[in-house]
Amino acid sequence: MSDILKFIKKYDPSKMKQLKTGIEIRGVADIEKAISRAEYVIEKNKLNLTVVNTAEMAAYGAFEIQEA
């Protein structure tokens, strides 16, 4: 099972979009809390993933999880 699939199973996002490089988590009300939780899941499960966030993504309540 890929690290992306492991992350999805542990994080259980309500809205997401599959990307070539990973996934985009969408519709997040508290972006800081959601990113912190994603980083915790990645670290705790030793997944080879990284969180990517730009101001544009944050404006519509989204961030990406990409393979490192």
FIVOLUM-802637 format. One record per atom (N, C-alpha, C, CB): residue in one letter; atom name; x, y, z. Coordinates in Angstrom, 2 decimals. Glycine has a CB too. Layout:
N
<lumgu><residu>A</residu><atome>CA</atome><east>X</east><north>Y</north><up>Z</up></lumgu>
...
END
This chain:
68
<lumgu><residu>M</residu><atome>N</atome><east>0.86</east><north>-1.18</north><up>0.00</up></lumgu>
<lumgu><residu>M</residu><atome>CA</atome><east>0.00</east><north>0.00</north><up>0.00</up></lumgu>
<lumgu><residu>M</residu><atome>C</atome><east>0.90</east><north>1.24</north><up>0.00</up></lumgu>
<lumgu><residu>M</residu><atome>CB</atome><east>-0.98</east><north>0.00</north><up>1.24</up></lumgu>
<lumgu><residu>S</residu><atome>N</atome><east>0.59</east><north>2.20</north><up>-0.86</up></lumgu>
<lumgu><residu>S</residu><atome>CA</atome><east>1.41</east><north>3.41</north><up>-0.94</up></lumgu>
<lumgu><residu>S</residu><atome>C</atome><east>1.22</east><north>4.28</north><up>0.29</up></lumgu>
<lumgu><residu>S</residu><atome>CB</atome><east>1.06</east><north>4.21</north><up>-2.21</up></lumgu>
<lumgu><residu>D</residu><atome>N</atome><east>2.19</east><north>5.17</north><up>0.51</up></lumgu>
<lumgu><residu>D</residu><atome>CA</atome><east>2.09</east><north>6.07</north><up>1.65</up></lumgu>
<lumgu><residu>D</residu><atome>C</atome><east>0.88</east><north>7.00</north><up>1.52</up></lumgu>
<lumgu><residu>D</residu><atome>CB</atome><east>3.37</east><north>6.90</north><up>1.78</up></lumgu>
<lumgu><residu>I</residu><atome>N</atome><east>0.54</east><north>7.40</north><up>0.30</up></lumgu>
<lumgu><residu>I</residu><atome>CA</atome><east>-0.65</east><north>8.25</north><up>0.10</up></lumgu>
<lumgu><residu>I</residu><atome>C</atome><east>-1.90</east><north>7.52</north><up>0.57</up></lumgu>
<lumgu><residu>I</residu><atome>CB</atome><east>-0.79</east><north>8.66</north><up>-1.41</up></lumgu>
<lumgu><residu>L</residu><atome>N</atome><east>-2.04</east><north>6.27</north><up>0.19</up></lumgu>
<lumgu><residu>L</residu><atome>CA</atome><east>-3.22</east><north>5.49</north><up>0.61</up></lumgu>
<lumgu><residu>L</residu><atome>C</atome><east>-3.24</east><north>5.28</north><up>2.13</up></lumgu>
<lumgu><residu>L</residu><atome>CB</atome><east>-3.24</east><north>4.13</north><up>-0.10</up></lumgu>
<lumgu><residu>K</residu><atome>N</atome><east>-2.08</east><north>5.05</north><up>2.72</up></lumgu>
<lumgu><residu>K</residu><atome>CA</atome><east>-2.00</east><north>4.92</north><up>4.18</up></lumgu>
<lumgu><residu>K</residu><atome>C</atome><east>-2.44</east><north>6.22</north><up>4.84</up></lumgu>
<lumgu><residu>K</residu><atome>CB</atome><east>-0.56</east><north>4.55</north><up>4.62</up></lumgu>
<lumgu><residu>F</residu><atome>N</atome><east>-1.98</east><north>7.35</north><up>4.28</up></lumgu>
<lumgu><residu>F</residu><atome>CA</atome><east>-2.36</east><north>8.65</north><up>4.84</up></lumgu>
<lumgu><residu>F</residu><atome>C</atome><east>-3.86</east><north>8.85</north><up>4.75</up></lumgu>
<lumgu><residu>F</residu><atome>CB</atome><east>-1.63</east><north>9.79</north><up>4.10</up></lumgu>
<lumgu><residu>I</residu><atome>N</atome><east>-4.46</east><north>8.56</north><up>3.60</up></lumgu>
<lumgu><residu>I</residu><atome>CA</atome><east>-5.90</east><north>8.74</north><up>3.42</up></lumgu>
<lumgu><residu>I</residu><atome>C</atome><east>-6.66</east><north>7.90</north><up>4.44</up></lumgu>
<lumgu><residu>I</residu><atome>CB</atome><east>-6.32</east><north>8.34</north><up>1.98</up></lumgu>
<lumgu><residu>K</residu><atome>N</atome><east>-6.21</east><north>6.68</north><up>4.64</up></lumgu>
<lumgu><residu>K</residu><atome>CA</atome><east>-6.88</east><north>5.79</north><up>5.59</up></lumgu>
<lumgu><residu>K</residu><atome>C</atome><east>-6.82</east><north>6.34</north><up>7.02</up></lumgu>
<lumgu><residu>K</residu><atome>CB</atome><east>-6.26</east><north>4.39</north><up>5.54</up></lumgu>
<lumgu><residu>K</residu><atome>N</atome><east>-5.68</east><north>6.89</north><up>7.41</up></lumgu>
<lumgu><residu>K</residu><atome>CA</atome><east>-5.49</east><north>7.41</north><up>8.77</up></lumgu>
<lumgu><residu>K</residu><atome>C</atome><east>-6.14</east><north>8.78</north><up>8.95</up></lumgu>
<lumgu><residu>K</residu><atome>CB</atome><east>-4.00</east><north>7.49</north><up>9.11</up></lumgu>
<lumgu><residu>Y</residu><atome>N</atome><east>-6.00</east><north>9.66</north><up>7.97</up></lumgu>
<lumgu><residu>Y</residu><atome>CA</atome><east>-6.49</east><north>11.04</north><up>8.09</up></lumgu>
<lumgu><residu>Y</residu><atome>C</atome><east>-7.99</east><north>11.13</north><up>7.80</up></lumgu>
<lumgu><residu>Y</residu><atome>CB</atome><east>-5.72</east><north>11.96</north><up>7.13</up></lumgu>
<lumgu><residu>D</residu><atome>N</atome><east>-8.47</east><north>10.31</north><up>6.89</up></lumgu>
<lumgu><residu>D</residu><atome>CA</atome><east>-9.89</east><north>10.24</north><up>6.51</up></lumgu>
<lumgu><residu>D</residu><atome>C</atome><east>-10.47</east><north>11.62</north><up>6.12</up></lumgu>
<lumgu><residu>D</residu><atome>CB</atome><east>-10.69</east><north>9.66</north><up>7.66</up></lumgu>
<lumgu><residu>P</residu><atome>N</atome><east>-9.94</east><north>12.22</north><up>5.05</up></lumgu>
<lumgu><residu>P</residu><atome>CA</atome><east>-10.43</east><north>13.53</north><up>4.63</up></lumgu>
<lumgu><residu>P</residu><atome>C</atome><east>-11.86</east><north>13.46</north><up>4.11</up></lumgu>
<lumgu><residu>P</residu><atome>CB</atome><east>-9.53</east><north>14.12</north><up>3.55</up></lumgu>
<lumgu><residu>S</residu><atome>N</atome><east>-12.64</east><north>14.51</north><up>4.38</up></lumgu>
<lumgu><residu>S</residu><atome>CA</atome><east>-14.02</east><north>14.53</north><up>3.90</up></lumgu>
<lumgu><residu>S</residu><atome>C</atome><east>-14.10</east><north>14.91</north><up>2.43</up></lumgu>
<lumgu><residu>S</residu><atome>CB</atome><east>-14.86</east><north>15.50</north><up>4.74</up></lumgu>
<lumgu><residu>K</residu><atome>N</atome><east>-13.22</east><north>15.80</north><up>1.99</up></lumgu>
<lumgu><residu>K</residu><atome>CA</atome><east>-13.17</east><north>16.20</north><up>0.58</up></lumgu>
<lumgu><residu>K</residu><atome>C</atome><east>-11.72</east><north>16.18</north><up>0.13</up></lumgu>
<lumgu><residu>K</residu><atome>CB</atome><east>-13.80</east><north>17.61</north><up>0.37</up></lumgu>
<lumgu><residu>M</residu><atome>N</atome><east>-11.48</east><north>15.50</north><up>-0.98</up></lumgu>
<lumgu><residu>M</residu><atome>CA</atome><east>-10.13</east><north>15.48</north><up>-1.52</up></lumgu>
<lumgu><residu>M</residu><atome>C</atome><east>-10.16</east><north>15.29</north><up>-3.02</up></lumgu>
<lumgu><residu>M</residu><atome>CB</atome><east>-9.30</east><north>14.39</north><up>-0.87</up></lumgu>
<lumgu><residu>K</residu><atome>N</atome><east>-9.06</east><north>15.66</north><up>-3.66</up></lumgu>
<lumgu><residu>K</residu><atome>CA</atome><east>-8.92</east><north>15.52</north><up>-5.10</up></lumgu>
<lumgu><residu>K</residu><atome>C</atome><east>-7.59</east><north>14.83</north><up>-5.36</up></lumgu>
<lumgu><residu>K</residu><atome>CB</atome><east>-8.99</east><north>16.91</north><up>-5.83</up></lumgu>
<lumgu><residu>Q</residu><atome>N</atome><east>-7.61</east><north>13.80</north><up>-6.20</up></lumgu>
<lumgu><residu>Q</residu><atome>CA</atome><east>-6.39</east><north>13.09</north><up>-6.57</up></lumgu>
<lumgu><residu>Q</residu><atome>C</atome><east>-5.59</east><north>13.95</north><up>-7.56</up></lumgu>
<lumgu><residu>Q</residu><atome>CB</atome><east>-6.72</east><north>11.70</north><up>-7.18</up></lumgu>
<lumgu><residu>L</residu><atome>N</atome><east>-4.30</east><north>14.08</north><up>-7.31</up></lumgu>
<lumgu><residu>L</residu><atome>CA</atome><east>-3.39</east><north>14.82</north><up>-8.19</up></lumgu>
<lumgu><residu>L</residu><atome>C</atome><east>-2.30</east><north>13.88</north><up>-8.67</up></lumgu>
<lumgu><residu>L</residu><atome>CB</atome><east>-2.78</east><north>16.04</north><up>-7.46</up></lumgu>
<lumgu><residu>K</residu><atome>N</atome><east>-1.55</east><north>14.29</north><up>-9.68</up></lumgu>
<lumgu><residu>K</residu><atome>CA</atome><east>-0.44</east><north>13.47</north><up>-10.16</up></lumgu>
<lumgu><residu>K</residu><atome>C</atome><east>0.60</east><north>13.25</north><up>-9.07</up></lumgu>
<lumgu><residu>K</residu><atome>CB</atome><east>0.21</east><north>14.12</north><up>-11.37</up></lumgu>
<lumgu><residu>T</residu><atome>N</atome><east>0.82</east><north>14.28</north><up>-8.26</up></lumgu>
<lumgu><residu>T</residu><atome>CA</atome><east>1.87</east><north>14.23</north><up>-7.26</up></lumgu>
<lumgu><residu>T</residu><atome>C</atome><east>1.38</east><north>13.83</north><up>-5.87</up></lumgu>
<lumgu><residu>T</residu><atome>CB</atome><east>2.54</east><north>15.55</north><up>-7.17</up></lumgu>
<lumgu><residu>G</residu><atome>N</atome><east>0.09</east><north>13.65</north><up>-5.69</up></lumgu>
<lumgu><residu>G</residu><atome>CA</atome><east>-0.46</east><north>13.31</north><up>-4.38</up></lumgu>
<lumgu><residu>G</residu><atome>C</atome><east>-1.94</east><north>13.57</north><up>-4.32</up></lumgu>
<lumgu><residu>G</residu><atome>CB</atome><east>0.25</east><north>14.09</north><up>-3.29</up></lumgu>
<lumgu><residu>I</residu><atome>N</atome><east>-2.37</east><north>14.25</north><up>-3.24</up></lumgu>
<lumgu><residu>I</residu><atome>CA</atome><east>-3.79</east><north>14.58</north><up>-3.08</up></lumgu>
<lumgu><residu>I</residu><atome>C</atome><east>-3.93</east><north>16.01</north><up>-2.58</up></lumgu>
<lumgu><residu>I</residu><atome>CB</atome><east>-4.47</east><north>13.60</north><up>-2.11</up></lumgu>
<lumgu><residu>E</residu><atome>N</atome><east>-5.07</east><north>16.60</north><up>-2.86</up></lumgu>
<lumgu><residu>E</residu><atome>CA</atome><east>-5.40</east><north>17.91</north><up>-2.32</up></lumgu>
<lumgu><residu>E</residu><atome>C</atome><east>-6.57</east><north>17.72</north><up>-1.37</up></lumgu>
<lumgu><residu>E</residu><atome>CB</atome><east>-5.75</east><north>18.93</north><up>-3.46</up></lumgu>
<lumgu><residu>I</residu><atome>N</atome><east>-6.40</east><north>18.18</north><up>-0.13</up></lumgu>
<lumgu><residu>I</residu><atome>CA</atome><east>-7.45</east><north>18.15</north><up>0.87</up></lumgu>
<lumgu><residu>I</residu><atome>C</atome><east>-8.18</east><north>19.48</north><up>0.75</up></lumgu>
<lumgu><residu>I</residu><atome>CB</atome><east>-6.88</east><north>17.93</north><up>2.34</up></lumgu>
<lumgu><residu>R</residu><atome>N</atome><east>-9.51</east><north>19.44</north><up>0.58</up></lumgu>
<lumgu><residu>R</residu><atome>CA</atome><east>-10.30</east><north>20.65</north><up>0.32</up></lumgu>
<lumgu><residu>R</residu><atome>C</atome><east>-11.36</east><north>20.88</north><up>1.38</up></lumgu>
<lumgu><residu>R</residu><atome>CB</atome><east>-10.96</east><north>20.56</north><up>-1.04</up></lumgu>
<lumgu><residu>G</residu><atome>N</atome><east>-11.89</east><north>22.11</north><up>1.38</up></lumgu>
<lumgu><residu>G</residu><atome>CA</atome><east>-13.01</east><north>22.44</north><up>2.24</up></lumgu>
<lumgu><residu>G</residu><atome>C</atome><east>-12.68</east><north>22.46</north><up>3.72</up></lumgu>
<lumgu><residu>G</residu><atome>CB</atome><east>-14.12</east><north>21.49</north><up>2.01</up></lumgu>
<lumgu><residu>V</residu><atome>N</atome><east>-11.47</east><north>22.88</north><up>4.05</up></lumgu>
<lumgu><residu>V</residu><atome>CA</atome><east>-11.02</east><north>22.89</north><up>5.44</up></lumgu>
<lumgu><residu>V</residu><atome>C</atome><east>-11.35</east><north>24.24</north><up>6.08</up></lumgu>
<lumgu><residu>V</residu><atome>CB</atome><east>-9.49</east><north>22.59</north><up>5.53</up></lumgu>
<lumgu><residu>A</residu><atome>N</atome><east>-12.05</east><north>24.22</north><up>7.19</up></lumgu>
<lumgu><residu>A</residu><atome>CA</atome><east>-12.42</east><north>25.46</north><up>7.87</up></lumgu>
<lumgu><residu>A</residu><atome>C</atome><east>-11.24</east><north>26.03</north><up>8.65</up></lumgu>
<lumgu><residu>A</residu><atome>CB</atome><east>-13.61</east><north>25.22</north><up>8.81</up></lumgu>
<lumgu><residu>D</residu><atome>N</atome><east>-10.55</east><north>25.19</north><up>9.43</up></lumgu>
<lumgu><residu>D</residu><atome>CA</atome><east>-9.40</east><north>25.62</north><up>10.23</up></lumgu>
<lumgu><residu>D</residu><atome>C</atome><east>-8.14</east><north>25.03</north><up>9.60</up></lumgu>
<lumgu><residu>D</residu><atome>CB</atome><east>-9.55</east><north>25.18</north><up>11.74</up></lumgu>
<lumgu><residu>I</residu><atome>N</atome><east>-7.56</east><north>25.77</north><up>8.66</up></lumgu>
<lumgu><residu>I</residu><atome>CA</atome><east>-6.43</east><north>25.26</north><up>7.87</up></lumgu>
<lumgu><residu>I</residu><atome>C</atome><east>-5.22</east><north>24.94</north><up>8.74</up></lumgu>
<lumgu><residu>I</residu><atome>CB</atome><east>-6.05</east><north>26.28</north><up>6.80</up></lumgu>
<lumgu><residu>E</residu><atome>N</atome><east>-4.92</east><north>25.77</north><up>9.73</up></lumgu>
<lumgu><residu>E</residu><atome>CA</atome><east>-3.75</east><north>25.54</north><up>10.59</up></lumgu>
<lumgu><residu>E</residu><atome>C</atome><east>-3.90</east><north>24.23</north><up>11.37</up></lumgu>
<lumgu><residu>E</residu><atome>CB</atome><east>-3.56</east><north>26.71</north><up>11.56</up></lumgu>
<lumgu><residu>K</residu><atome>N</atome><east>-5.07</east><north>24.01</north><up>11.92</up></lumgu>
<lumgu><residu>K</residu><atome>CA</atome><east>-5.33</east><north>22.78</north><up>12.68</up></lumgu>
<lumgu><residu>K</residu><atome>C</atome><east>-5.26</east><north>21.55</north><up>11.76</up></lumgu>
<lumgu><residu>K</residu><atome>CB</atome><east>-6.72</east><north>22.85</north><up>13.38</up></lumgu>
<lumgu><residu>A</residu><atome>N</atome><east>-5.82</east><north>21.66</north><up>10.58</up></lumgu>
<lumgu><residu>A</residu><atome>CA</atome><east>-5.82</east><north>20.54</north><up>9.64</up></lumgu>
<lumgu><residu>A</residu><atome>C</atome><east>-4.41</east><north>20.20</north><up>9.18</up></lumgu>
<lumgu><residu>A</residu><atome>CB</atome><east>-6.69</east><north>20.87</north><up>8.43</up></lumgu>
<lumgu><residu>I</residu><atome>N</atome><east>-3.60</east><north>21.20</north><up>8.92</up></lumgu>
<lumgu><residu>I</residu><atome>CA</atome><east>-2.21</east><north>20.96</north><up>8.51</up></lumgu>
<lumgu><residu>I</residu><atome>C</atome><east>-1.42</east><north>20.34</north><up>9.65</up></lumgu>
<lumgu><residu>I</residu><atome>CB</atome><east>-1.53</east><north>22.27</north><up>8.05</up></lumgu>
<lumgu><residu>S</residu><atome>N</atome><east>-1.62</east><north>20.82</north><up>10.86</up></lumgu>
<lumgu><residu>S</residu><atome>CA</atome><east>-0.94</east><north>20.24</north><up>12.03</up></lumgu>
<lumgu><residu>S</residu><atome>C</atome><east>-1.31</east><north>18.78</north><up>12.19</up></lumgu>
<lumgu><residu>S</residu><atome>CB</atome><east>-1.29</east><north>21.03</north><up>13.31</up></lumgu>
<lumgu><residu>R</residu><atome>N</atome><east>-2.58</east><north>18.47</north><up>12.02</up></lumgu>
<lumgu><residu>R</residu><atome>CA</atome><east>-3.04</east><north>17.08</north><up>12.14</up></lumgu>
<lumgu><residu>R</residu><atome>C</atome><east>-2.42</east><north>16.22</north><up>11.04</up></lumgu>
<lumgu><residu>R</residu><atome>CB</atome><east>-4.57</east><north>17.01</north><up>12.07</up></lumgu>
<lumgu><residu>A</residu><atome>N</atome><east>-2.36</east><north>16.75</north><up>9.82</up></lumgu>
<lumgu><residu>A</residu><atome>CA</atome><east>-1.76</east><north>16.01</north><up>8.71</up></lumgu>
<lumgu><residu>A</residu><atome>C</atome><east>-0.28</east><north>15.74</north><up>8.97</up></lumgu>
<lumgu><residu>A</residu><atome>CB</atome><east>-1.93</east><north>16.79</north><up>7.38</up></lumgu>
<lumgu><residu>E</residu><atome>N</atome><east>0.43</east><north>16.75</north><up>9.45</up></lumgu>
<lumgu><residu>E</residu><atome>CA</atome><east>1.86</east><north>16.57</north><up>9.77</up></lumgu>
<lumgu><residu>E</residu><atome>C</atome><east>2.04</east><north>15.54</north><up>10.87</up></lumgu>
<lumgu><residu>E</residu><atome>CB</atome><east>2.48</east><north>17.92</north><up>10.20</up></lumgu>
<lumgu><residu>Y</residu><atome>N</atome><east>1.15</east><north>15.54</north><up>11.86</up></lumgu>
<lumgu><residu>Y</residu><atome>CA</atome><east>1.21</east><north>14.55</north><up>12.94</up></lumgu>
<lumgu><residu>Y</residu><atome>C</atome><east>1.01</east><north>13.13</north><up>12.40</up></lumgu>
<lumgu><residu>Y</residu><atome>CB</atome><east>0.15</east><north>14.87</north><up>14.01</up></lumgu>
<lumgu><residu>V</residu><atome>N</atome><east>0.01</east><north>12.95</north><up>11.53</up></lumgu>
<lumgu><residu>V</residu><atome>CA</atome><east>-0.25</east><north>11.63</north><up>10.94</up></lumgu>
<lumgu><residu>V</residu><atome>C</atome><east>0.96</east><north>11.15</north><up>10.14</up></lumgu>
<lumgu><residu>V</residu><atome>CB</atome><east>-1.51</east><north>11.68</north><up>10.04</up></lumgu>
<lumgu><residu>I</residu><atome>N</atome><east>1.55</east><north>12.06</north><up>9.37</up></lumgu>
<lumgu><residu>I</residu><atome>CA</atome><east>2.72</east><north>11.71</north><up>8.55</up></lumgu>
<lumgu><residu>I</residu><atome>C</atome><east>3.89</east><north>11.30</north><up>9.44</up></lumgu>
<lumgu><residu>I</residu><atome>CB</atome><east>3.13</east><north>12.90</north><up>7.66</up></lumgu>
<lumgu><residu>E</residu><atome>N</atome><east>4.16</east><north>12.09</north><up>10.47</up></lumgu>
<lumgu><residu>E</residu><atome>CA</atome><east>5.29</east><north>11.81</north><up>11.37</up></lumgu>
<lumgu><residu>E</residu><atome>C</atome><east>5.07</east><north>10.54</north><up>12.16</up></lumgu>
<lumgu><residu>E</residu><atome>CB</atome><east>5.52</east><north>12.98</north><up>12.31</up></lumgu>
<lumgu><residu>K</residu><atome>N</atome><east>3.89</east><north>10.40</north><up>12.75</up></lumgu>
<lumgu><residu>K</residu><atome>CA</atome><east>3.59</east><north>9.24</north><up>13.61</up></lumgu>
<lumgu><residu>K</residu><atome>C</atome><east>3.69</east><north>7.92</north><up>12.83</up></lumgu>
<lumgu><residu>K</residu><atome>CB</atome><east>2.19</east><north>9.37</north><up>14.22</up></lumgu>
<lumgu><residu>N</residu><atome>N</atome><east>3.24</east><north>7.94</north><up>11.59</up></lumgu>
<lumgu><residu>N</residu><atome>CA</atome><east>3.23</east><north>6.72</north><up>10.78</up></lumgu>
<lumgu><residu>N</residu><atome>C</atome><east>4.45</east><north>6.58</north><up>9.88</up></lumgu>
<lumgu><residu>N</residu><atome>CB</atome><east>1.99</east><north>6.67</north><up>9.94</up></lumgu>
<lumgu><residu>K</residu><atome>N</atome><east>5.41</east><north>7.52</north><up>10.04</up></lumgu>
<lumgu><residu>K</residu><atome>CA</atome><east>6.68</east><north>7.49</north><up>9.28</up></lumgu>
<lumgu><residu>K</residu><atome>C</atome><east>6.43</east><north>7.36</north><up>7.78</up></lumgu>
<lumgu><residu>K</residu><atome>CB</atome><east>7.56</east><north>6.34</north><up>9.76</up></lumgu>
<lumgu><residu>L</residu><atome>N</atome><east>5.53</east><north>8.20</north><up>7.29</up></lumgu>
<lumgu><residu>L</residu><atome>CA</atome><east>5.19</east><north>8.20</north><up>5.86</up></lumgu>
<lumgu><residu>L</residu><atome>C</atome><east>6.14</east><north>9.12</north><up>5.11</up></lumgu>
<lumgu><residu>L</residu><atome>CB</atome><east>3.72</east><north>8.63</north><up>5.64</up></lumgu>
<lumgu><residu>N</residu><atome>N</atome><east>6.48</east><north>8.75</north><up>3.91</up></lumgu>
<lumgu><residu>N</residu><atome>CA</atome><east>7.39</east><north>9.54</north><up>3.08</up></lumgu>
<lumgu><residu>N</residu><atome>C</atome><east>6.57</east><north>10.57</north><up>2.29</up></lumgu>
<lumgu><residu>N</residu><atome>CB</atome><east>8.21</east><north>8.62</north><up>2.11</up></lumgu>
<lumgu><residu>L</residu><atome>N</atome><east>5.95</east><north>11.49</north><up>3.04</up></lumgu>
<lumgu><residu>L</residu><atome>CA</atome><east>5.06</east><north>12.49</north><up>2.47</up></lumgu>
<lumgu><residu>L</residu><atome>C</atome><east>5.41</east><north>13.86</north><up>3.02</up></lumgu>
<lumgu><residu>L</residu><atome>CB</atome><east>3.59</east><north>12.15</north><up>2.75</up></lumgu>
<lumgu><residu>T</residu><atome>N</atome><east>4.94</east><north>14.89</north><up>2.34</up></lumgu>
<lumgu><residu>T</residu><atome>CA</atome><east>5.13</east><north>16.25</north><up>2.81</up></lumgu>
<lumgu><residu>T</residu><atome>C</atome><east>3.86</east><north>17.05</north><up>2.60</up></lumgu>
<lumgu><residu>T</residu><atome>CB</atome><east>6.32</east><north>16.91</north><up>2.09</up></lumgu>
<lumgu><residu>V</residu><atome>N</atome><east>3.65</east><north>18.06</north><up>3.42</up></lumgu>
<lumgu><residu>V</residu><atome>CA</atome><east>2.50</east><north>18.95</north><up>3.31</up></lumgu>
<lumgu><residu>V</residu><atome>C</atome><east>2.93</east><north>20.16</north><up>2.50</up></lumgu>
<lumgu><residu>V</residu><atome>CB</atome><east>1.95</east><north>19.36</north><up>4.72</up></lumgu>
<lumgu><residu>V</residu><atome>N</atome><east>2.12</east><north>20.53</north><up>1.51</up></lumgu>
<lumgu><residu>V</residu><atome>CA</atome><east>2.38</east><north>21.72</north><up>0.69</up></lumgu>
<lumgu><residu>V</residu><atome>C</atome><east>1.20</east><north>22.65</north><up>0.83</up></lumgu>
<lumgu><residu>V</residu><atome>CB</atome><east>2.63</east><north>21.34</north><up>-0.81</up></lumgu>
<lumgu><residu>N</residu><atome>N</atome><east>1.49</east><north>23.91</north><up>1.12</up></lumgu>
<lumgu><residu>N</residu><atome>CA</atome><east>0.43</east><north>24.90</north><up>1.27</up></lumgu>
<lumgu><residu>N</residu><atome>C</atome><east>0.91</east><north>26.23</north><up>0.74</up></lumgu>
<lumgu><residu>N</residu><atome>CB</atome><east>0.00</east><north>25.02</north><up>2.74</up></lumgu>
<lumgu><residu>T</residu><atome>N</atome><east>0.07</east><north>26.88</north><up>-0.05</up></lumgu>
<lumgu><residu>T</residu><atome>CA</atome><east>0.36</east><north>28.22</north><up>-0.54</up></lumgu>
<lumgu><residu>T</residu><atome>C</atome><east>-0.76</east><north>29.13</north><up>-0.08</up></lumgu>
<lumgu><residu>T</residu><atome>CB</atome><east>0.51</east><north>28.23</north><up>-2.11</up></lumgu>
<lumgu><residu>A</residu><atome>N</atome><east>-0.54</east><north>30.42</north><up>-0.21</up></lumgu>
<lumgu><residu>A</residu><atome>CA</atome><east>-1.58</east><north>31.39</north><up>0.16</up></lumgu>
<lumgu><residu>A</residu><atome>C</atome><east>-2.82</east><north>31.19</north><up>-0.68</up></lumgu>
<lumgu><residu>A</residu><atome>CB</atome><east>-1.06</east><north>32.83</north><up>0.01</up></lumgu>
<lumgu><residu>E</residu><atome>N</atome><east>-2.63</east><north>30.86</north><up>-1.96</up></lumgu>
<lumgu><residu>E</residu><atome>CA</atome><east>-3.78</east><north>30.63</north><up>-2.85</up></lumgu>
<lumgu><residu>E</residu><atome>C</atome><east>-4.62</east><north>29.44</north><up>-2.37</up></lumgu>
<lumgu><residu>E</residu><atome>CB</atome><east>-3.30</east><north>30.39</north><up>-4.29</up></lumgu>
<lumgu><residu>M</residu><atome>N</atome><east>-3.95</east><north>28.35</north><up>-2.00</up></lumgu>
<lumgu><residu>M</residu><atome>CA</atome><east>-4.67</east><north>27.18</north><up>-1.50</up></lumgu>
<lumgu><residu>M</residu><atome>C</atome><east>-5.40</east><north>27.51</north><up>-0.20</up></lumgu>
<lumgu><residu>M</residu><atome>CB</atome><east>-3.70</east><north>25.99</north><up>-1.28</up></lumgu>
<lumgu><residu>A</residu><atome>N</atome><east>-4.72</east><north>28.22</north><up>0.69</up></lumgu>
<lumgu><residu>A</residu><atome>CA</atome><east>-5.31</east><north>28.56</north><up>1.98</up></lumgu>
<lumgu><residu>A</residu><atome>C</atome><east>-6.55</east><north>29.43</north><up>1.80</up></lumgu>
<lumgu><residu>A</residu><atome>CB</atome><east>-4.29</east><north>29.29</north><up>2.87</up></lumgu>
<lumgu><residu>A</residu><atome>N</atome><east>-6.56</east><north>30.25</north><up>0.75</up></lumgu>
<lumgu><residu>A</residu><atome>CA</atome><east>-7.70</east><north>31.14</north><up>0.50</up></lumgu>
<lumgu><residu>A</residu><atome>C</atome><east>-8.99</east><north>30.34</north><up>0.26</up></lumgu>
<lumgu><residu>A</residu><atome>CB</atome><east>-7.42</east><north>32.03</north><up>-0.71</up></lumgu>
<lumgu><residu>Y</residu><atome>N</atome><east>-8.88</east><north>29.16</north><up>-0.30</up></lumgu>
<lumgu><residu>Y</residu><atome>CA</atome><east>-10.08</east><north>28.34</north><up>-0.50</up></lumgu>
<lumgu><residu>Y</residu><atome>C</atome><east>-10.09</east><north>27.11</north><up>0.39</up></lumgu>
<lumgu><residu>Y</residu><atome>CB</atome><east>-10.19</east><north>27.92</north><up>-1.96</up></lumgu>
<lumgu><residu>G</residu><atome>N</atome><east>-9.31</east><north>27.14</north><up>1.48</up></lumgu>
<lumgu><residu>G</residu><atome>CA</atome><east>-9.35</east><north>26.08</north><up>2.48</up></lumgu>
<lumgu><residu>G</residu><atome>C</atome><east>-8.82</east><north>24.76</north><up>2.01</up></lumgu>
<lumgu><residu>G</residu><atome>CB</atome><east>-10.73</east><north>25.89</north><up>2.95</up></lumgu>
<lumgu><residu>A</residu><atome>N</atome><east>-7.62</east><north>24.79</north><up>1.41</up></lumgu>
<lumgu><residu>A</residu><atome>CA</atome><east>-7.05</east><north>23.55</north><up>0.88</up></lumgu>
<lumgu><residu>A</residu><atome>C</atome><east>-5.54</east><north>23.49</north><up>1.14</up></lumgu>
<lumgu><residu>A</residu><atome>CB</atome><east>-7.34</east><north>23.42</north><up>-0.62</up></lumgu>
<lumgu><residu>F</residu><atome>N</atome><east>-5.02</east><north>22.27</north><up>1.10</up></lumgu>
<lumgu><residu>F</residu><atome>CA</atome><east>-3.58</east><north>22.04</north><up>1.13</up></lumgu>
<lumgu><residu>F</residu><atome>C</atome><east>-3.33</east><north>20.70</north><up>0.44</up></lumgu>
<lumgu><residu>F</residu><atome>CB</atome><east>-3.02</east><north>22.05</north><up>2.59</up></lumgu>
<lumgu><residu>E</residu><atome>N</atome><east>-2.07</east><north>20.45</north><up>0.09</up></lumgu>
<lumgu><residu>E</residu><atome>CA</atome><east>-1.72</east><north>19.22</north><up>-0.62</up></lumgu>
<lumgu><residu>E</residu><atome>C</atome><east>-0.84</east><north>18.32</north><up>0.23</up></lumgu>
<lumgu><residu>E</residu><atome>CB</atome><east>-1.03</east><north>19.54</north><up>-1.93</up></lumgu>
<lumgu><residu>I</residu><atome>N</atome><east>-0.97</east><north>17.05</north><up>-0.02</up></lumgu>
<lumgu><residu>I</residu><atome>CA</atome><east>-0.09</east><north>16.05</north><up>0.53</up></lumgu>
<lumgu><residu>I</residu><atome>C</atome><east>0.61</east><north>15.43</north><up>-0.67</up></lumgu>
<lumgu><residu>I</residu><atome>CB</atome><east>-0.86</east><north>14.97</north><up>1.40</up></lumgu>
<lumgu><residu>Q</residu><atome>N</atome><east>1.94</east><north>15.52</north><up>-0.68</up></lumgu>
<lumgu><residu>Q</residu><atome>CA</atome><east>2.71</east><north>15.01</north><up>-1.82</up></lumgu>
<lumgu><residu>Q</residu><atome>C</atome><east>3.75</east><north>14.01</north><up>-1.34</up></lumgu>
<lumgu><residu>Q</residu><atome>CB</atome><east>3.38</east><north>16.16</north><up>-2.58</up></lumgu>
<lumgu><residu>E</residu><atome>N</atome><east>4.12</east><north>13.11</north><up>-2.24</up></lumgu>
<lumgu><residu>E</residu><atome>CA</atome><east>5.20</east><north>12.17</north><up>-1.93</up></lumgu>
<lumgu><residu>E</residu><atome>C</atome><east>6.49</east><north>12.95</north><up>-1.87</up></lumgu>
<lumgu><residu>E</residu><atome>CB</atome><east>5.28</east><north>11.01</north><up>-2.98</up></lumgu>
<lumgu><residu>A</residu><atome>N</atome><east>7.29</east><north>12.69</north><up>-0.85</up></lumgu>
<lumgu><residu>A</residu><atome>CA</atome><east>8.55</east><north>13.42</north><up>-0.65</up></lumgu>
<lumgu><residu>A</residu><atome>C</atome><east>9.64</east><north>12.90</north><up>-1.56</up></lumgu>
<lumgu><residu>A</residu><atome>CB</atome><east>9.00</east><north>13.32</north><up>0.81</up></lumgu>
END
